[in-house]
Amino acid sequence: MNIYKDIIEQRAKISVIGLGYVGLPIALAFAKKVKVIGFDVKENRIEMMKSHIDPSEEMESSAFENTDILFTADENDLKQAHFHIIAVPTPINKHLLPDLSPLLAATRSVARNLKKGDYVVYESTVYPGCTEEDCIPILEEISGLTFNADFKVGFSPERINPGDKEHTLVNVKKIVSGSCGESLEEIAKVYELVVEAGVHKASCIKVAEAAKIIENTQRDVNIALMNELSMIFNKMNINTFEVLEAAGTKWNFLKFFPGLVGGHCIGVDPYYLTFKAKEFRYFPQIIEAGRSINDSMGFYVAKRVVKQILAAGKAITASHILIMGVTFKEDVSDVRNSKVVDIVNELQQYKVKADIVDPYASSAELQEHYGFPLTQTIRNDYDAVIVAVNHKEYCHLTEDYFKSICKENAVLFDVKGVFRNKIKGLAYMSL
């Protein structure tokens, strides 16, 4: 079966399983060219997409126009498709171990509707070997078909960056891989329909899996170094961002910055790699050290603020703090694995009263997942303000504004240093 030819000649459809911040852009991009089935297990999300609303608030309603797509929560509709793209989350559990349950559930859904000649391509970030060791056996067992003889498999890792309107599916080169030479060529041609930047053909599925996981692991380790430097320079009373600005004048200095590392990519993916490494009796040191540092930064921020309040002679249990921003990064609504939550939890340990505001986050979602809502009204008597996420709505704020909502001798903790050299009358702190 020439899957590429059948797709462009409308004899075969593409299905996308999982319509979150990764899956929906892929589904809509293909749907402007060919026939697509968009599947998600959450019916309320499907209804929103049928009304041209992106539940993740990443895509404009115009992105749904001029598309040939069936949005469905009915697994049986997958039988109409011949090229299946699985783009579901791959989180970690409370023990910081890979949670493959969404991926394996999606694999079972596809397997129950798999036909001879079909392709299955995984986009979800996994450890090297997961596709072949964990997923393909399920496809074979449930479908009764034989891998490579009856169906083919590929891996093409997602590279979508939430909130980033510049680096999109269309203009970022796509890694593709296949279970054989034929599948690699067919999968590459299918993705070239929508990826204008072109594709990179990996030699095998494991190489593609490994390439994806080290993209975020590399960033995690580099940010951890910046966070450790920040802690060192704080003890020396040196501003880290000024140090990095000076060092950045050298042509080969890597421009990473300290910060809270949350979300469902950088703060998660390294755990998949370390988990798999231990199967081979290798116990990563640099990667796990980086994870330890980055996972501690929310607590570190909270403790520094508490110390500053105490140094001002105030009773910590009588203090009131405003936290501005709770999503995992700026200008997005996603609160999954947000490290701002660690700041809130640490302050609660000190019995500090904390108000949390955010122009993007859902108060109901915060209450459901973390046990606290957003504050509806900002007071005028805060002992400290923590600008935890530099949403665009916050970056234009002035010192007069912060003074208007604070008591005397208040502290402003500017996590990302966006107000550096702009604050003169408040005690100013940053990473």
N, C-alpha and C positions, 0 to 999 in steps of 0.2 A: 504493500500500500504506500503510495506517495502522499504522505499526510499533508505536506506543504501545498501541493497542487490541488488536493481535494479541498483544503481550507479556502484557498483564494478563489476556487471555482464554485464555492458555496455548497459543495457536497458534504462537507464535514464542518462541525462546529467546535469552538473552543469553550471549555468550561473553566471558570475560576472559582475555586473553593476557598472561602474566607474572604470577606469583603470589607476588611479593615483598612488601615492607612496604607497598607501595601497592596492588597488585592483589588480594591476598587479602582485605583488609577490604572492598573494593568487591564482590568476588565473593560473600562471605558475606552482606553487607547485602542485595544483590539476591536472593540465594537464599532469604531469609526471606520474600520477597514473590512471586517468579516463578521460572521454571525457568532454571538457569544451567549453563554448561559452563566449568569452570576448567581452562585449559591452561597447562602449563609444560614446557619442553624437558628439565628435569632430572627423571628418573624417580624418583630417591631422594627428592626433595622431594614429588613426587606421592604416594608411598607413605606419607610422614609425614602428609600432610594427610588421606589416607584414614583414618588412625588418629586424626584430630582433634588433630594436633600441628602447630603453626605453626613452620616451620623458622627464621623470623626472631625467634621468641620474643616476639612482640608481642601475639598473640591468645590468650586463654584457651581451653581445650578446650570450654567451654560455648558459645563463639561459633559452633561448628560444629553445634550442636544445632538441630533443627527447620528444617533447610535442605534445599532441593531442588537439589542440585548434583552434577554428574559431574566428578570430578577425573581428568584424563587427560594423557598425554604423547603421545597419538596425534593428529597434526595432522588426520587425516581426520574426527575427531569435530566439528571446527569447521563442517563442512557442515550440521550439524543446527541451527546458530544463524543468526539473521538480524540481530542487533545486536551488533557486535563492539567490545569495548573493549580497546585496546592500552595496557598499562601496564608497559612494560619499561624498564630503566635506560638513561639517555643519559649515559655517562661521557665523560671526556676521555682522550686518549692521552698518551704520554710527552712529546710536544711541546706539550702543553697545548692541543690542538686537539680539536674535537668528534669523538667516535667514534660514528657513527650505525649501526654494524654490528648491534647488537642490535635497534634500531628497524626497520631495513630488512629484517632476517631475519624479524621478526615480521610485517611488512607482506607479505612474500612468502608466509608461511604462510597468512595470511588471504586473500590474492589467489588462491591455488590452490583455495580453497574458497568463493569469493565467488559469490553468486547475484543475479539480478535482484531489485530491491527491498530489498537489504541496506543496512545502515548500518555505517559504520566510524568510531569515535570514538577519537581519540588523547588520552591523558592524560600521556604522557611529556614532560618539559620539553625544549623545542627553541628554536632561534632563529626569529624571525618569518619566515614564508615556507616553512619546512621541510615542513609538511604538504602544501601545494599544489605545491611545486617538487620535492621529493624523494620523497614517499610516494605521492601520487595517480598519477603516471605509472607507478609499479610496479604499483599496483592495476589500472590499465587494461590495461597490457601483458600481464600474466600471466593475468588473468581473461578478457580479450577483451571486457569490458564497457565501456560509455561512462559516464564520470563525470557525475553529476547526472541523466542520462537513465535509466541502469540502476541506479546505486547512489549513495548520498549519504554525505558525510563531515562530521565535526565535530571540534572540539577542545575539551576540557574539562579544564584542567590540574589535576593532583593538588595537594592542600593538606594532605596527611597529614604530621604531625610525629612522627618516631619517638620512642617513650618518653613521649609526651604523652597522658595519659588524659583530659584535659579538652577539648582542641580536636580533635574527631574528625570523621570523614566526615559524621556525622549533623548536628552542630551548627555547622559552618562553611559559610558561604554558598559555593555552587559557581558558578564561571564556566562558562558554556556558550556555544558558538558553532556555527554550521552553514554549510554551503556554499550554502544558499539559505534563503529565508524559511520554507518548509515544514519543512526539516530542522531549523532552529533551534527551532521550536515543538515538534516531535516529540522532539528530544533533550532539551529542557528538561522536558517532561512525564515522560520516562523517569527522569531523575535526581531529579525531585521525588518519585518513589516512595520514595526512601531518604534524601534530604537534607532534614531537617526545617527547617533554617535557610533553605531556599529557594535560588533560583538568580539569578544576574545574567546577563542576555542580552547578550553582546558583539555589536557590530555586524557583525563578520566574524571569520574564523579568525585572521588576523594580529594583530588587536587582542588576542584571547585569548592567543595565544602570547606577545606582548610583555608583557602584564600579568603573566603568571606569571614571566617571566624577570627583570622588574625588582623583584618582591617580594624575591627573594634577593639581587639586586645591590644594592638599597638597604641591606639589612642588612649586606652585606659591606663596603660603603664606610663605613658608620657604625662598625662594629667596628674597621675599619682606623684610623679617626681615634682611637678610644680606645686602640688599641695604640700609635700614634705618641705620643699624649699620655703613655702609660705610660713609654715610653722617655725622653721629655723629663723627666718628673717624677722618674724614677729618678736622673738626673744631678743633680737639685736636692735629692735626699734627701727627697722628698715622697711620701707614700703615695697612690697613684692612687685607690684605692677610697674613701679619706676625702675626697678632692677631689670625686669624683662624688657621694658622699652629700651633701656640702654644696651642690653645684651643683643637685642634684636637688630641693632645696626650692623652686625656682622652677617655677611651674605649666607653663611651656612648654619645660622642659629635657627633651631626649630621653634616656631611660634605657637607654643601651647601655653595655656593659662590655668591657674588654680580655679576650682569651683566644685559644685555639688554634682556628682556623677550618678544620675538616676536614669529613669526610662527603661525601655525594654530592649535596648541594644547594647550600648557600651557597658552598662552596669550588670548585664546578664550574660552576654556571649562568652566572656573569659571563663566562666564557671563550666561551660560545656567543654571547653578545651582541657581544663585542668582535670575534669572528671574522666575524660577519655585517656589522658596521659597516665593517670594512675592505674588504669587497666594494664598498661605496659610497664608497670613498676617504675615509672618515673614520676617524681613528686616535684612539681614546679615550685620554684622559689620566688623568682622575680614577679611572675604573674600574680601569685597569691599574695605577695607582699603589697603589690599595687592595689589589689582588690581590698585588702585590709585597710590601707590608708584611705582610699576613696570612700569606703563604707563608713568610715569614722568621722567624716568631715561635718556632717550635720550636728553630731554631738559636740564636736570641737567648737563650732560657731556658737552654739547655745551656751557652752561653758564660758567662753570669752565674754559674752554679753553679761552673763550672771556676775562674773568677777568684776566687770566694769561698774555695774550697778552697786555692788557691795563696796567698791572702792570709793564711790560717791557718798557713802554713809547712809544708804537707803536700806530699809528692810526688804529682803528679797521676796518674802511671801506677800508683802503689800504692794509689790510692783505690778505694773501693767505694761505689756509689750505688744506692739503691732508687728505682724509679719506680713509683708507685701509680696505676694506671689507664692503659689503652692504647686503649680504644674511642674512637670519634670524638666521643662526648658521654656525659653521665652516664646511668647506669641502662639502657643498651642494650648489645647484644652485638656490634653492627656495628663492624668494624675497618677498613672500606673508607675509604681516603683519610684515615686518622688522622694528624694532625700530631704526635702523640706519637712516632710513628716517626722523625720528624726529630730529636727530642731524642736518641733512642737512637743514630741514625746519627752525629750530631755528637759525642756522647760517645765513640763508637768511634774517631773520628778522633783523639781525645786519648789513646787506649789505656786509657780508664777501664773498669773492670769494672762492668757495670750489671745488676741484677736487675729483672725486670719482673713485677708481679703485677696481677691484675684478676679480680674475682669474676664477670664476665660473659663475657669474651673466651674464645675457643677457642685453646688452645695449639697445636693442630695447624694451625689456620687461619693463625695468626701465623707459624708455621714455614714453611708453604707460600708465603705471600705476601711475607713480609718477611725470612725467614731466621733468625729467633730464636724461641725458645719462651717460655712463661711459667716463672717460677721457682716451684718447689713449696714451698720452705722459706725463710722470712724469717730473716735472720741477726740478730746483735746487735752488729755492729761497722761500721755504715755511717758514711761520712764526710758523706753528704748524703742527704736524702730529698726527692724531687720528687712532690708530690701533683698529678698532671697532670690527673686527671679527678675531679670531686667526686661520685663515686658515693655513694649514701645510706649505704653501709656504712662510708665513710670519715669522713663529716661529724661523727660523734659521738666520734671519737678524741681523746684528751687529750694534753697535752704530756708527761705521764709515760709514755705509750705510746711516743711518738717518742723520748724519752730512752732508753727501755729497749732500743731497737734501734739506737742510735747510739753512736759514740765521743764523747769529749770534743771540744768545739769543732766540733760538727757543724752543718750548715746545713739548714734546712727551707725549700724553695721551694714556696710555696702559690700555684699558678698563678691560681686564681679567688678568692683572698682569703677563703676560708671560715674560716680560723683567725686572722684579724686580731684583734688585741688579746687573744688567748688564749695566745700563746707568749711567755714571758719569759726562759727560760734557754737557748734555742737561738738561733743567728743566724737571723733570720726574713727572708724575701724573698717578694715577690709581684709580679705585673705591676702 
